[in-house]
Amino acid sequence: MPDHDCKTPIRRVTRKYAAIAAMAALVAVATATTAPAYAGADDLVYGQDASHYQATHDWAASGAKFGIVKATEGTDFTDDSFARHWAELAGHGIVRGAYHYGHPANDPVEEADFFLSVVNEQPARTGDLLVLDLETADGRSGADVNAWAKKWLERVKDKTGVTPMFYSSWNFASEYGQGLGEYPLWVANYNEARGTVAAPAPWKKWVIHQYSDSPVDQNVSSVSLDELRALGRKVEVRA
């Protein structure tokens, strides 16, 4: 009896760990076949984003290889730190981008044109990125928000020849991003380690992952700096 009683738990433990190992193997196979092929975390390019909340941000000391800054919001708000950030990024040779915070309660073409009017007041360089930041539905339906985003993105692309990036949280992008897969994705997800988040459908992969907002918004890019520049303006634009 003692021997039997001693052996029974061992067999159960053995079966238990065998089952766990088998399950882990299945998860590993599933992950390997469905996860995007991103570079290792140490190989990802580090960047930051900022707005008037970080008006005096020290880009020279930031360690960022790319920086994306707020230019406009809605139809009439210009970020008063935009010009300063824009010049600082250029002065330090940092790949830069400008973003617009969208409000689906407004006309998307009007918002897109307002964004471009402000951005075009500043000297532009080849490789400058243009971004739609969409985080609110303003009480609109999913179909309306999705249609709004498409019109904004199409307007900017038509006016500049640049395919804008689309920024949002993972959940918002998943809910409202249908049909936007052609636009490079900048996704915010703080629950996953930097560079490890899977892209929400319909995107196959993300270009930038915002993984933290402390002490500033922190990001990594899955593409090289040259590839990031290739997503931006193709020619310089003088103000």
N, C-alpha and C positions, 0 to 999 in steps of 0.2 A: 504493500500500500504506500509506504513512504516514497519508494522509487516511482511508482505510477503517478502519485500526486505531484512529485517533482517534475516528471517528464511532461505531464499534460500542459502546464503553463509554458514550457519551453517550446513545445510544438505550436501552441497558439501564438506565441511571440514570433516564432519563425514564419508562420503563415501570415501574421499581421504585417511584418516587415517586407515579406515577399510581395504582398498586395500593394503596400505603399510604394515599393520600388517599381512595380509594374505600372501603377498609376502615374508615377513621376516620369517614367519612360514615355507613356502616351502623351502626357502634357508637353514633354520636350519635343516629341515628333510634331505635334500640332503647332507648337510655337515656331518650330523651324520652318514649317511649310507655309505659315500665314504671316509671320512678322516681317516688316520691311527690312531690307539689308542696309542698315545704317552703319556708319563708321563707329569705332569704339569711342567711348565717352572722351577719352584723352585726345582723340583726333578731331573732335568737333570744334568748329570755330566759335569763339566766345564773343557775345555782343550784349549791348544794353539798349534800353529805350527810355525816353524821358519826355517830360512836358513842363508846364509852368510850375508844377509841384516840385521840380528839381531844377529851378531856374538857374542856379549857380553851379550846376553839376560840373565837376572837373574831368573833362574828357581825356586830358593828357595823362592823368593818373589812374584812369579807369581800368586800363588793361583791355578795353573793348577793341575788337577788330572791325566791328560794324556798329553803327548807332542809328536808331530810328526814332524820330522826334515828332511830336504833335504839331501840326500846322493849323488845322481848323476843326470846327465842330458845327454841325447844322448848316444854316444858311448865312450866319452873320458873326460867328465867333472866331476870332483869330487868336491863337495862342501867343501871348506877348513875349514868350521866350524863344519862339521859333527862329527868328532871324539870328539870334545869338548862338543858339545850338547849331544852326546850319553852318554858320561861319566857322565855329570852333571845330566841327567835324572835318570841314575842308582843310582847315589850317593844320590839323594833325594827321592828315592823310587817311582818315578813317572812312571806310565805305559807309555811305549814309542813305537814309530814306526818310520820307515825310509821310505822315498818316493823317487821315481824316476820320473823325468820330461821327458816324452816321446816325441819323434819326429817321426811321421809316415813316414818321408822321409828316415829313416834308417831301417835296418833290425831289426825286433822285437826281435828275438832270441839273436842277438848280444847285443842289449840294455839290455835285461833281464840278460844275463850272466855277462855283465859289472856291472850292479847294484849289483848282488849277490856277485861278487868278491870283491867289495868295502865294502859291509855290512859285509861279512864274515871275513874281516880283523879285525873287532872289536868283543870283547866278546859279546855273545848273551845270553839273558835270556828267560826262558819260558814266553810266553805272548807277546814277541816283535812282532809288527805288520809290515807287508810289504805292500807297497802301490804303485799303478801306478797313477801318476798325468798326466792326458791327457787334454790339453786345446787348442791344435792347430791341424789343419788338414794338415798343410804343403802343401796345394794345392791339396791334394788327395781327391778322391771321398768319399762319405759317406760309401759306401760298402768297400772301401779299408781301411779307418780309422777303421771301425768296425772290419774287419778281422785282422788288425794289433794289435788292443787291445786284441782280443781273443788270438792271438799267444803269446803275451807278458805275459798275465795273466796265460795261460796254462803252459808256460815254467817255470815260477816261482813256480807254484803249483807243477809241476812234479819234480822240483829240490829240493824243501823244504818240501813238504807235507802241506804247508800253503796255504789256499785260500786267495789270496791277496785282499786288498780293492781296490776299484776304486774311484778316486777323479776327479771331474770336476765341472764346473758350471752347474746349472740346465738346461740351454738351450743346452749346448754342450752334456750333458748326454742324454737328450731327443732326440737329433738328431742322435747321433752316438752310443748310448748304446744298440742297439737291440741285444738280446741274451746274455746280460751280467748280467742278474738278479740274477744269482747264486753268484755273487761277492758282498760282502758287500759294500754299497754305502756311500761315504763321499761326500756330495753335498754342493756346495757353492751357497748361495742365500742371498744377503744382503737386499732384498726388503721385506722380511718377518721377523717378530719378532723371536727371538731365539727360536728354537724348534717347530715352528708352520708351517714350510714349508711342503707341500705335496711332496712326492717322484715322480719324473718323471717316466713314463713307460720306461722299463718293470719292474722296482722295485716296490715292494709293500710298502716298507718303507725304510727309511734311517737309518744308524747307527750313523753317525756324520753329524751335520749341522754346516757348517762354516757360521756364520751370520754377521761377521764384520771383517774388516781389519785394524781397528783403536783402540788403538794405535799399536796393533799387531794383527795378525790373531787370531780370537777368535771363539771357537767352543763349542758345547755341544753334548754329546752322549745320545742316546735314550736308551742305555743299561747300566747295572751296570759295575763297573770296572772289576769284575770277568768275566762277559760275554764278555767284551772287550778283556781281556787277552785270553779268550778261542778262539778268532779269530786269535791269533798269534802263534808263535812257540810253539811246544809242549815239546821240550827239549832244554837244554842249549847247546850252541855251543861256544867252546873256540877258540880264534884266534890263 
